[in-house]
């Protein structure tokens, strides 16, 4: 996750409980600025669904400009707010 996305999520975290599942990009110039955010390494399968089931909203943000149609479809079919 790059600096711009982390800044956006920092603003969201001022009002809501945010948990970021992923990694901070190697080119993020000052990652210590985001030490207040809860960031956990990537999760897969059951571990990921445990986080998803406890969430009210899921933001699917990527470093590259792609849209994961398969993951989005899976979330929507399970009544997750995306």
C-alpha positions as CSV (number, residue, x, y, z in Angstrom):
1,X,0.0,0.0,0.0
2,X,1.4,3.4,-1.0
3,X,1.6,6.6,1.0
4,X,-1.4,8.2,-0.8
5,X,-3.7,5.2,0.1
6,X,-2.4,5.2,3.7
7,X,-3.2,8.9,4.1
8,X,-6.7,8.3,2.9
9,X,-7.2,5.4,5.3
10,X,-5.7,7.5,8.1
11,X,-8.5,10.0,7.6
12,X,-11.1,7.2,7.7
13,X,-9.5,5.8,10.8
14,X,-10.1,9.1,12.6
15,X,-13.8,8.2,12.7
16,X,-13.9,4.4,12.2
17,X,-12.1,1.3,13.4
18,X,-9.9,0.4,10.5
19,X,-7.8,-2.8,10.0
20,X,-5.6,-2.9,6.9
21,X,-4.8,-6.4,5.6
22,X,-1.7,-6.1,3.5
23,X,1.8,-4.6,3.3
24,X,3.2,-1.1,3.1
25,X,4.9,-0.4,-0.2
26,X,8.6,-0.4,-0.2
27,X,8.5,3.1,-1.8
28,X,6.5,4.7,1.0
29,X,8.9,7.5,2.1
30,X,7.8,7.7,5.8
31,X,6.0,4.6,6.9
32,X,6.4,5.6,10.6
33,X,3.7,8.3,10.0
34,X,1.2,5.4,9.8
35,X,2.2,3.6,13.0
36,X,-1.2,4.4,14.5
37,X,-3.0,2.2,11.9
38,X,-3.6,-1.4,12.6
39,X,-1.8,-3.2,9.7
40,X,-1.7,-7.0,9.6
41,X,0.1,-9.1,7.0
42,X,-1.9,-10.5,4.1
43,X,-4.4,-13.2,5.0
44,X,-5.9,-16.0,2.9
45,X,-8.9,-18.3,3.0
46,X,-10.3,-18.9,6.5
47,X,-8.1,-16.2,8.1
48,X,-9.3,-13.7,5.6
49,X,-12.9,-14.6,5.9
50,X,-12.7,-14.3,9.7
51,X,-11.8,-10.6,9.2
52,X,-14.4,-10.1,6.5
53,X,-17.2,-11.6,8.6
54,X,-16.4,-9.2,11.4
55,X,-16.4,-6.2,9.1
56,X,-19.1,-3.8,8.3
57,X,-17.5,-2.6,5.1
58,X,-14.6,-4.0,2.9
59,X,-12.5,-1.7,0.8
60,X,-10.5,-3.6,-1.8
61,X,-7.6,-1.4,-2.6
62,X,-4.6,-2.4,-4.6
63,X,-1.2,-1.0,-5.4
64,X,-1.7,-1.6,-9.1
65,X,-4.8,-0.4,-10.9
66,X,-6.6,-3.7,-11.1
67,X,-10.1,-4.8,-10.0
68,X,-10.4,-8.2,-8.6
69,X,-13.7,-9.2,-10.2
70,X,-13.6,-12.7,-8.7
71,X,-13.0,-11.5,-5.1
72,X,-15.6,-8.7,-5.5
73,X,-18.2,-11.2,-6.7
74,X,-17.4,-13.5,-3.8
75,X,-17.9,-10.6,-1.3
76,X,-21.1,-9.4,-2.9
77,X,-22.6,-12.9,-3.1
78,X,-21.9,-13.2,0.7
79,X,-23.8,-9.9,1.4
80,X,-20.6,-8.0,2.3
81,X,-20.7,-4.2,1.8
82,X,-18.0,-3.5,-0.8
